[in-house]
Amino acid sequence: MAEEGGGGGGEKSQDPTEKRLEKAREEGNVAQSKELLLLVSLGTFVLVFSITIVKSASVFLTTMKGIFTNIGLLSSDPAILYTVMQQAARGGLQLALPIMITGACAVLACGVLQTRFLFRPQALKPDPSRLSPMKGIKRVFGLNNLIEMLKTLAKFAVFGLILYIVACETLRIAPQSERWAPPHLMSELKNWFLYATLLVIIVQCVITVMDELWSRYHRFSKLKMSFQDIKDETKQTDGDPQVKAKLRQIRTSRSRRRMMSSVKESTVVVTNPTHYAVAIYYDQNAGSAPKIVAKGVDELAFRIRDTARGAKVPVVSNPPLARALHTLPLDTEIPEEFWKPVAAIIAYVVKLKTPGARVGGP
């Protein structure tokens, strides 16, 4: 995993921003677990081996039979020696190629998925800074290498213990194997091999989970920022005209979504009726004046009216009042000069919602 430094003074105690995380990824700094690659290799090997073991054993026995049948003629006839060597090489390739090809493809796919299809040709360029003796010493005696060394020692200890247990059990049943037929012997050897590799894979799964968590934590920690870093990044980002325009667009879009949501909760929508629309909310229990919760002209006015009708909010046509209210700021209480006409409209709406009430115009 590439190291990621950062400029800016102060303690780097703040979580990295999305921009910093994305920039680090573009530079090749991604959380990658070597243990996951090893686990995939082991799993692929065991899977392919267990599928091809019957054919592999047959090829192995046929090859060995050919060698032992002609063993007396090997020294006297070079042609027979060549034929036997060909058979042995062919048998070895038949055993190894499926495992090698499948394993390589699985590891490649795992690496690609870990980096999310990241490819950086720049990483292939020579970097003189990597040849710095001081940086090399820091890497050798750094925390990363210490953890890697401890992890390797722990793996050797656990895997050694597994091999010891399997070897002891194999030696225990070895005297009985003399009476077994070759197919039975091959079956037992296969079972013990799969048992040992299964234990190794289980241990490797635990190590992989721990390594993956550590890789992500370590990368996240290295990318942490100081307050000054965040301030500089914000200044740099907000200074870009395209970014500013995009931010304005996002804010406007969010504001309109909130406004349309407020229309559904409004008491009444006053319209021009085609060019202006103003949504008013009034809570008679709150003891405050009615409030403008949404307003718009032309297309936005149409959307307000359409949303109101969909939410069964009354839409009342009053062109002079709609134009006057549209000049007022959003989310403000209606001034006293408009109380009388607005009160008349609200009273009309209340009557509309009252069953059996006689309703006239607002």
C-alpha positions as a printed Julia matrix, in Angstrom:
362×3 Matrix{Float64}:
   0.0     0.0     0.0
   1.44    3.32   -1.02
   2.3     5.81    1.68
   0.26    8.97    1.75
   1.66   12.04    3.36
  -0.04   15.38    3.6
   0.88   19.0     3.9
  -0.5    21.43    6.41
   0.43   22.08   10.0
  -1.27   20.91   13.13
  -2.25   17.54   14.47
  -3.87   15.3    11.86
  -6.86   14.25   13.92
  -9.7    14.82   11.43
 -11.18   12.14    9.19
 -10.15   12.5     5.53
 -12.61   14.17    3.17
 -14.1    12.41    0.16
 -11.84   14.46   -2.11
  -8.71   13.34   -0.24
  -9.81    9.69   -0.29
 -10.51    9.85   -4.02
  -7.2    11.59   -4.73
  -5.33    8.93   -2.72
  -7.06    6.22   -4.72
  -6.12    7.89   -8.02
  -2.51    7.93   -6.8
  -2.66    4.18   -6.16
  -3.12    4.37   -2.4
  -5.75    1.69   -1.83
  -6.28   -0.77    1.02
  -4.93   -4.09   -0.23
  -4.55   -7.28    1.78
  -1.84   -9.72    0.69
  -3.38  -12.27    3.02
  -6.59  -12.2     0.97
  -4.6   -13.07   -2.16
  -2.97  -15.96   -0.3
  -6.37  -17.16    0.93
  -7.78  -17.08   -2.61
  -4.73  -19.01   -3.86
  -5.16  -21.69   -1.19
  -8.89  -21.96   -1.73
  -8.5   -22.26   -5.5
  -5.76  -24.87   -5.11
  -7.86  -27.04   -2.8
 -10.98  -26.68   -4.98
  -9.21  -27.62   -8.23
  -7.19  -30.36   -6.53
 -10.29  -31.97   -5.02
 -12.03  -31.9    -8.43
  -9.09  -33.28  -10.43
  -7.64  -35.66   -7.83
  -9.12  -38.84   -9.38
  -7.78  -38.08  -12.85
  -4.51  -36.76  -11.41
  -3.96  -39.95   -9.42
  -4.63  -42.04  -12.52
  -2.12  -39.99  -14.55
   0.43  -40.22  -11.74
   0.08  -44.02  -11.42
   0.26  -44.52  -15.21
   3.4   -42.39  -15.41
   5.07  -44.19  -12.52
   4.11  -47.56  -13.99
   5.72  -46.61  -17.31
   8.91  -45.52  -15.55
   9.25  -48.67  -13.43
   8.33  -50.95  -16.37
  11.16  -49.56  -18.47
  13.63  -48.8   -15.71
  15.98  -51.58  -16.81
  16.16  -50.25  -20.38
  16.71  -46.57  -19.54
  20.5   -46.74  -19.5
  20.79  -48.85  -22.66
  18.29  -47.13  -24.93
  18.22  -43.29  -25.1
  14.95  -43.38  -27.05
  13.18  -45.13  -24.17
  14.71  -42.63  -21.71
  13.42  -39.77  -23.85
   9.94  -41.35  -24.04
   9.8   -41.87  -20.28
  10.91  -38.28  -19.64
   8.24  -37.07  -22.05
   5.57  -39.07  -20.22
   6.74  -37.73  -16.86
   6.74  -34.12  -18.12
   3.3   -34.54  -19.71
   1.92  -36.09  -16.53
   3.39  -33.29  -14.41
   1.87  -30.62  -16.66
  -1.52  -32.33  -16.56
  -1.34  -32.23  -12.78
  -0.01  -28.68  -12.41
  -1.51  -26.65  -15.27
  -5.18  -26.62  -14.12
  -4.12  -25.55  -10.63
  -1.65  -22.92  -11.89
  -3.99  -21.36  -14.48
  -7.05  -21.32  -12.21
  -5.02  -19.98   -9.28
  -3.46  -17.2   -11.38
  -6.88  -16.13  -12.74
  -8.42  -16.16   -9.25
  -5.59  -14.08   -7.74
  -5.73  -11.6   -10.64
  -9.5   -11.23  -10.26
  -9.14  -10.76   -6.49
  -6.49   -8.06   -6.97
  -8.62   -6.23   -9.53
 -11.68   -6.31   -7.25
  -9.65   -5.09   -4.26
  -8.47   -2.04   -6.21
 -11.86   -1.55   -7.92
 -10.34   -1.82  -11.41
  -7.69    0.79  -10.66
  -4.81    0.82  -13.18
  -1.95    3.31  -12.89
   0.71    3.21  -15.64
   2.6     5.91  -13.66
   3.41    3.32  -11.01
   5.67    1.55  -13.53
   7.88    4.65  -13.93
  11.18    4.68  -11.98
  11.01    6.73   -8.77
  14.44    7.9    -7.49
  12.95    8.72   -4.07
  12.45    5.0    -3.47
  16.22    4.55   -3.56
  16.74    6.91   -0.6
  18.72    5.07    2.15
  16.95    6.98    4.93
  13.51    6.1     3.63
  14.65    2.51    3.23
  15.78    2.37    6.87
  12.47    3.89    8.0
  10.59    1.25    6.04
  12.7    -1.59    7.47
  12.24   -0.49   11.09
   8.75    0.97   10.65
   5.53   -0.14   12.3
   4.33   -1.82    9.11
   7.34   -4.13    8.9
   7.13   -4.93   12.62
   3.5    -5.98   12.24
   4.33   -8.0     9.11
   7.13   -9.79   10.98
   4.88  -10.62   13.96
   2.16  -11.77   11.6
   4.58  -14.05    9.72
   5.93  -15.56   12.94
   2.39  -16.21   14.18
   1.47  -17.85   10.87
   4.55  -20.09   10.94
   3.76  -21.13   14.51
   0.12  -21.97   13.77
   0.83  -23.71   10.46
   3.68  -25.64   12.07
   1.33  -26.82   14.81
  -1.19  -27.99   12.2
   1.49  -29.92   10.3
   2.71  -31.47   13.56
  -0.81  -32.67   14.45
  -1.36  -34.12   10.97
   2.09  -35.79   10.95
   1.5   -37.37   14.37
  -1.86  -38.75   13.25
  -0.34  -40.03   10.0
   2.45  -41.83   11.87
  -0.14  -43.34   14.2
  -1.98  -45.03   11.35
   1.13  -45.75    9.23
   1.51  -49.4    10.43
  -2.05  -50.16    9.31
  -1.44  -48.72    5.83
   0.73  -51.7     4.86
  -2.42  -53.82    4.55
  -4.35  -51.24    2.5
  -4.96  -51.59   -1.21
  -3.51  -48.76   -3.4
  -6.93  -47.13   -4.06
  -7.68  -47.11   -0.32
  -4.23  -45.69    0.41
  -4.7   -42.92   -2.18
  -8.12  -42.11   -0.71
  -6.69  -41.86    2.82
  -3.81  -39.66    1.65
  -6.29  -37.4    -0.16
  -8.47  -37.12    2.95
  -5.52  -36.24    5.18
  -4.24  -33.71    2.67
  -7.65  -32.01    2.42
  -8.01  -32.08    6.21
  -4.65  -30.34    6.68
  -5.32  -27.73    3.98
  -8.81  -27.09    5.4
  -7.29  -26.3     8.79
  -4.77  -24.01    7.1
  -7.56  -22.22    5.19
  -9.6   -21.7     8.38
  -6.59  -20.13   10.09
  -5.85  -18.08    6.96
  -9.46  -16.79    6.97
  -8.99  -15.43   10.49
  -5.64  -13.87    9.53
  -7.16  -12.37    6.37
 -10.02  -10.69    8.26
  -7.57   -9.18   10.76
  -5.21   -8.07    7.98
  -8.04   -6.52    5.96
  -9.24   -4.54    8.99
  -5.69   -3.43    9.77
  -5.04   -2.38    6.13
  -8.16   -0.23    6.06
  -7.46    1.29    9.48
  -3.81    2.0     8.61
  -4.7     3.64    5.28
  -7.45    5.72    6.91
  -5.05    6.84    9.67
  -2.35    7.83    7.16
  -4.89    9.94    5.26
  -6.15   11.88    8.29
  -6.06   15.65    8.0
  -5.44   18.64   10.21
  -7.89   21.55   10.49
  -5.56   23.55    8.24
  -5.61   20.79    5.6
  -9.41   20.85    5.55
  -9.48   24.65    5.45
  -7.03   24.77    2.52
  -8.93   22.08    0.64
 -12.25   23.87    1.15
 -10.73   27.15   -0.02
  -9.23   25.47   -3.08
 -12.43   23.59   -3.92
 -14.83   26.5    -3.41
 -12.56   28.77   -5.45
 -13.2    26.75   -8.61
 -16.0    28.4   -10.68
 -17.23   25.04  -11.95
 -17.36   23.68   -8.42
 -19.17   26.8    -7.24
 -21.75   26.44  -10.0
 -22.18   22.76   -9.17
 -22.61   23.56   -5.47
 -25.19   26.23   -6.28
 -27.04   23.74   -8.45
 -27.01   21.14   -5.66
 -28.18   23.67   -3.07
 -30.97   24.9    -5.36
 -32.06   21.34   -6.08
 -32.12   20.45   -2.37
 -33.97   23.67   -1.52
 -36.61   22.92   -4.15
 -37.05   19.36   -2.9
 -37.57   20.68    0.64
 -39.97   23.32   -0.69
 -42.02   20.73   -2.6
 -42.16   18.62    0.52
 -43.48   21.66    2.42
 -46.22   22.16   -0.21
 -47.72   18.79    0.78
 -48.04   20.01    4.39
 -49.31   23.52    3.53
 -52.79   24.85    4.32
 -53.55   26.48    0.97
 -51.86   27.48   -2.31
 -52.7    30.95   -3.66
 -52.25   31.27   -7.46
 -52.26   33.87  -10.24
 -53.59   31.31  -11.52
 -50.95   30.48  -14.2
 -47.81   32.5   -13.51
 -47.54   32.68   -9.72
 -48.09   30.19   -6.9
 -47.55   30.73   -3.16
 -48.04   27.96   -0.57
 -49.16   29.14    2.89
 -48.99   27.15    6.12
 -51.11   28.13    9.12
 -51.28   26.38   12.49
 -54.15   27.88   14.49
 -52.86   26.23   17.67
 -49.43   27.87   17.4
 -50.73   31.42   17.84
 -48.46   32.78   15.09
 -49.22   34.36   11.72
 -49.46   32.25    8.55
 -46.11   31.5     6.92
 -44.97   31.28    3.29
 -43.46   27.79    2.84
 -43.13   27.67   -0.97
 -43.36   30.04   -3.92
 -42.56   30.06   -7.62
 -43.31   31.43  -11.07
 -44.13   29.76  -14.39
 -42.8    26.16  -14.42
 -42.1    26.11  -10.68
 -45.57   27.55  -10.03
 -47.04   24.73  -12.12
 -45.12   22.14  -10.08
 -46.35   23.72   -6.82
 -49.96   23.62   -8.02
 -49.56   20.04   -9.29
 -47.97   18.88   -6.01
 -50.71   20.6    -4.0
 -53.48   18.91   -6.0
 -51.73   15.56   -5.61
 -51.6    16.07   -1.83
 -55.23   17.34   -1.8
 -54.18   20.81   -0.64
 -56.75   23.47   -1.72
 -55.63   25.74   -4.58
 -57.29   29.2    -4.55
 -56.99   31.75   -7.36
 -56.3    35.34   -6.2
 -53.95   37.05   -8.7
 -53.28   40.33   -6.8
 -52.58   38.52   -3.52
 -50.44   35.84   -5.22
 -48.24   38.48   -6.9
 -47.91   40.46   -3.66
 -47.05   37.44   -1.52
 -44.48   36.25   -4.08
 -42.36   39.33   -3.36
 -41.97   38.26    0.3
 -39.03   36.08    1.45
 -39.5    32.33    1.79
 -40.09   30.86    5.26
 -41.3    34.19    6.71
 -44.57   35.11    8.42
 -47.04   37.11    6.38
 -47.01   40.86    7.3
 -50.03   42.45    8.97
 -51.09   44.28    5.8
 -51.99   40.91    4.19
 -53.67   39.33    7.2
 -57.23   40.19    6.15
 -57.2    38.66    2.61
 -55.15   35.66    3.8
 -57.5    35.11    6.76
 -60.47   35.13    4.37
 -58.83   32.45    2.21
 -57.93   30.29    5.23
 -61.49   30.6     6.56
 -62.75   29.5     3.14
 -60.4    26.47    3.22
 -61.54   25.52    6.73
 -65.16   25.6     5.54
 -64.21   23.41    2.58
 -62.9    20.79    4.99
 -65.96   21.02    7.28
 -68.64   18.49    6.33
 -72.06   20.05    5.7
 -70.8    23.66    5.77
 -72.15   26.16    3.21
 -69.2    27.45    1.21
 -69.07   30.7    -0.71
 -66.13   32.33   -2.45
 -63.03   33.39   -0.47
